[in-house]
Amino acid sequence: MVSLTIDGRNITVAEGTTILEAANQLGIKIPTLCWLEKVSPTGACRVCAVEVEGVDRTMTACNTPVKEGINVTTQSEKIFAIRRKVMELMLVNHPLDCPVCDAGGECDLQDSCYKLDVPKQEYSALLERRQIRYNWSLLESDPNRCILCEKCVKVDHEIVGCDAIAVVNRGEAAIIDTVDGKPLQCEFCGNCIAACPTGTLISKPFKFRGRPWSFTVTKSICGFCSSGCQIEYHSRNNRVERVTSDDTTYNSGNLCINGRFGYSYLNSEKRLNVPMVGGAKSDWNGAIGFAVGKLQEIIKTNGAAAVAGIGSPRVTNEESFLFQKLLREGVGTGNIDSEARLGYAQTRTILWERLGSSGAGSSIDRLDRAGAILVLGCDLNAESTGMEYRVIKAATKNDASLILANQRDVKLKKFANVHLKYRPGSELALVNGLIQAIIAEGLENREFVASKTSGFDALKNSLSGKPLADLAAAAGVTEAELIEAARYLGGKADVAIVFGADVIRGVACSDTVRAIADLALLLGCTAGGQGGVFPVEQKNNIQGMLDMGVSPDFLPGYKAVSTPGKNLWQIVEGMEQGSIKALYLLGCNPLVSFPESARIKAALTKLDLLIVQDIQAGDLTAMAHVVFPGAAAAEKNGTFTTPDNRVQCLNRAVTPPGEAREDWDILAEVYSRLTGKPHARSVAEVTAELKEVAGIYGGSCQVSEGRCSGLVKTMPLAPSAYSFGTLTSLPVATTQPYTLSVGAIGFHNGTMSTASENNLTVSPEGYIEISAGDAARLGIADGARIKVSSPVGSMSGPARVTGRLQAGLLFAPHHFAALNASALLPAGANLVGVTVEKG
């Protein structure tokens, strides 16, 4: 610890603390311009100048570490004069174009001038006008306004890890640009725009939309991925014009392209704004009346079991609760499921049984402080960018070991100590190999294993017939790589295991998750401590949807059902066989995002009643007998629950378009007209009811500074003892010459973002990635159309030749309806053997 004096006040702080940080602890405010708390200091602007007794020049408080016994002065006439002079010199090269600058009203440079009493420029210079970058997507760069604070570069390098921009040239010619003038290789997250203290970097979609004070700002929660980022909607005339996030939020103000720019889907021309019956416009009374009458007719003729529903991770907890209530109490059927059946539902159940955790056992901010992190079968950049930022922080700022296990080269590779590029579909063999290597090297957490587990000897015995060499060969890696990874993981106090779609939606999901649970026990990283086990889901409220009982296997709060209903694939079979006559689809589109979508589409044509409640028009709504136009996340109140069990409130920023209504309101009226019982009149009523019925929540919504804290989900106590499993058999590899992997990319989330003009600016269509070697063998050029076929479907699209893939592996994003890559997948898999031809 170090003791010092600041403005006559004594303080003791940790070694390495800067003068600025020490002053902040005392409540002493030193002006800054280039300083940003979440990145390393630069000391470029020198506005934070302070005096240190015995030093003959001023020091920059932001990057000067404290020393024992120093006496610091932050407020004096001399210092004020120096700071004013610094600002005046800074303005020499800064154009006074505030009236037309988009940063006007929220410009840090402008604010600093007012605070430091710098009303005019005392100096002048001959300025060389520099070229404005109009050719970048989503952001515009005007180097003439730049003060070279480097905050944008620091955010890009240290938080996003993208390295898209840098300080180029030297002296007066220095600007922020791409290296060597190359095209912008960017994730378009817009975090650099948020960090910019001037109007140098601005949002192109927001340009000239208006001054910041002319918008209503509504604090809410992002409705895209499951990171649960806290955001602010800026709206005017019932239209969201931009999204921001400040640095005091849980996500430290960091967003991805979907969170910052994806809002334009709200204003899509394809938005549903009027109820439809039989393809014709209707009113709400007629549409709900038709749907209820048809449901009653089907129930009377065929029984309640002839009705089913498929829910959505896009809607709120309150809406999912009402959806299952409508089906179970209103209709009398337990046939209810969702896309969680593609893997997350099974994953949650296994983690509950083996580790006592519902979803992740720890909150995702624990990743920041982990000593070692294993990211397995997951492209965090595409599946949960907010978690990726935390992993990068742990690896680069806190010296965490990072082991990346992925069948492709994904972004995290450049931060990884070890990259286990395994054979597609061999996640189970890889995890078993890591377990074997940790035991062989004696790296297990012996204290935890001895005191809190049983079955360790049985686990070792089950592995004895599987030499490490065999497991490595099955996984397509080497023994040495497994041992190296084991050494990085073993012996660490706080280990985090993060796994995603390649595990959760893989053919061996259940066995692999059980093996991951064994690995977690071996390393002592179960729920409750730092680190932990983190399943990653791409959509925002899949955990809350399951909490609300949108499943045939349990009621809200995971209470037992007397007789389970049909699951997703049993519902599809029921439609094919004619036993399911009516289907209610809430906020989901199985024609694009589900495997075997051609089969599902054919099954839908056999229904007597298809109700679609959604926000976008498309092939699915064209098939529907009844269409209810619902509301998007910015247009409703309610709560979302992240996979790490944070319950957060969203606040309505705008109203739904046209005659569209909030989904809870639609469901409540359908329930009321079907049962004759009164329905909820507010979201608060539904929240109170689900809290009582589910029995897994405490507390109540508390609003502070415009942001609601939400309910508190009651987590189960960590088990006093855990049990190891045993090694299971390995899945059979594909026999086709090529293997197709279908997954997410960072520029989109689900299918919702494909209605966003902003996202389509940088990622307008689907494509099929193929390795350079395979492309050369097949005579396929980059951009040429190819046809890929599996036993259940085919697709044609442009080839993207890449060095990220191993030979024999193809990859296609699942977001685009025109490509419809998921149509090639069989049920219960995210890999499939395919043939490839020019197309």
Steps between C-alpha positions, in 0.01 A plus 500: 500500500606858431416810708485848349335840538267659245383858554585470869312171550677176585420173328648150479451307176630186330834514324455576130203730558520821297467847647167539316363179651616599848336842462176337387497294819509825697226652287743749345417552134787563261392594146578248227447467128706208371449284811253211492475285809455168319817528289865572574589872535670689220586838648448661162285803577680616819183665630540304823824681592578515872791621711715260704708665770868485414443439128579799280232429240136400508410132476208332323282353771346231276821303444729600786513233771501610862817487708545482873475837673437723197297817542269572204319824420210476254347846539696826465507808277818370335337167417180666376708719268692201367181306433344795320811540286492129415142536382578811295786321324277200438247721326761628253454190287133451575237646265230704666218322318287425805174608331531220242690246710300200615678503837362843585331484839686190613857592403761453773725759336216752498423425865866533598518842336207620707631350824848645451369837381648486149246697293718571197815413309796724582718344231470422133680280249495404136303178500515226244152364447505122527278262309186385680439126498154472348561150364484309829179313581293623796766745621653813357841642591595868473872525595476880500310482828736246659703599807699172493385393845525136379195390699347343189820307427529381860138379504550327167818323612444439870127435531376389158828339398434582137804712404302671225645848550828651617694825518665525160763745376699724734509860617248736343401230252389257772138385473284209608454269203542144381854370479660559159171641368347153479120457492341514843507150655257579776234341718294821478418489869514880522689496830755735346221748424388488862857560620571791265500831696434706185309461175786319329327163501124512454220257427397527136142378561461768769668782307288818494212325678493769767666638809521266802262712711224461241465126566331310778752268664364174641721264699436137415657162418629382162267252331760316290752260658498357853773728640224722639667831422348814648417759235325830436251549218495851351160559341298778345162499326452136607813389316825369650784694337801361685613279788776580748637362827694694763808380683318461834297206370561132572658472155716812555340669199632238259263378228519295181365585155162350587463689826612836359376490142249216482214729609413578138301175480243685709436729203501228234242518220421134574364575846157353564259772606151356458336164587440261211250222445534276196752738346265799521514795738274477800439674830596365840150396592460304179847343506488387863141392461589284199801344676307424821203360311720272293691383808174417678380307196822296481501431875136388489557269201852367567577580863747744650793275407443603136633849584866594547713811541861598434635789703785742453812620685429845354196579714500603866464279804149633548403410144649151523312448826170602340573283195538183704198602711292543185594154374489314831202666667317657209532217248584213734806373315858442610629501143729800534864536409751731335835511323658428839428137398787536254737464794474766770213329684697177534812696598317683777355178637840327513670794667217508755535130572880487506607841632187643661489801269220628281691622196830654604588459864685833516433845357695581185699777666690219676671441166687828548687354796546138390848353520444269204223479242406216266279610209366183339292463184404864507565804284440758772527784251188369328314340790555741790724795419462645849654185644780513243594850619532359852715207387730740311524716813591200715763380253662835421461704820486237773740244350247216489597191305270453201444163336293517183348177371324549169471324167557835326742788541289756685596843627609387847780296346736799505456531878526128577792327668389177332268445205358148481368485145309177531332277244141614431256334738766361734432724801430198723832336415678830561348552847575141595855554376538809720368303798746220429791745460418685824486175695817365337688819588362506856346844441155439648383716791576237757351680797168557322489148354576340837263709709203565272474222242444128470556260212848622408642149494214385277576783261866402487410138442272592210789690344757226552403324180522819298865606462563870456643429156169347390293788635731752335477317169120486525494876562748575223757663731829382645580361844744786552227757433266337752773487764594863436136606535468293819802675651348841430171396663627295791614661821304822443279626781227643279427308180215586263359260241303670223326287239263583218307389195739236369449316829144598586357430153735212423391141452679397822371795704386311811809282528732795436332720762529216753870475415533879544341462844764237585773734376357778720505272805855397421608866492281604793318767300137431586239764579563763762869586471691706251504338161228240455318330214336722238271360228458757223175556315465739209157645583407731781244323720536126455569456871197704603283312251590170667459653847143580394423138408503523120582132483301176497708370790431746782283788622616852592779485754588147377214345692406149393225425248273201549518399135760653265373639173654469156839654437601691187571203277200306633284800411643491147425126479149568631439753223628252241277223635195722541468477878605865547235716333586847634832669568569835669839647410610782729792709373684220320558401140575128464522539122838672534661435834407134561659186352298305241304813415371350173344218701351750745358712218330197347357408840358850552291470184304215663371709788141612535617807692836675498525807724812713454572778747809691385639836393622436142316384189644210303437152364372383837239773540389435141416142604314599817124487541526775762775759550530705817744794468709515816756737649879511500720546807505879470120506489415319823553473872595183682804300605773290341719243675854429384658152511691615811161571661496881509139619478484844338216735410444646159314825462285594203661770287245515218162347426454214251425606141145538373257271679769265635483428873732381774511120499388460861188702420414279203554178695298627794199581279516165317507325839209707629280438197585130497428447869258778588729603785628857547847568368792705625479873437868584547844344486533558874200270560662225294832545678329466837320184387805328354700584811239323714454202268864435411629538854856574390507878540551741783497877530315737275577746222695796633559802277821699542603777258257374238618138509301223666695233688236234442413196709769292665506139392547270798795277420524150646761445768817339370492124568710382791629215284524422131531174309722426203362314200674250278639516147236451231541372145603735222262605218537358153671738257336604172567287192446776244807659334418838652344614827281809529491699823212745539527778755500869584714791381572818692323735258158348575299344779230247420287605205379827653809697397452408134215753505745767617621724221806586707611138539432427135734784408796293618358147456233501231466131415586146596806319373678167521852496639739243350868444570751624242625145439154356442408791273811443290429128469142567390592789271287746699591868497420744778148638440398224257167332568511147638234245590521305824272202560425282803257210545227741613551811286719713279604862457676716246703808579823689441820329610729679743847351476679521834799382696296466821367153422666161507481278192162340446306747717255758369321769699181694428316758716146410601356854502394541138166371371615504138794268575317302771804301606316339793281314250793265435530392863331191638314527830734508798819603320689806382734301273407294197683315226455672165602496137630813327472598137522810290166660497 
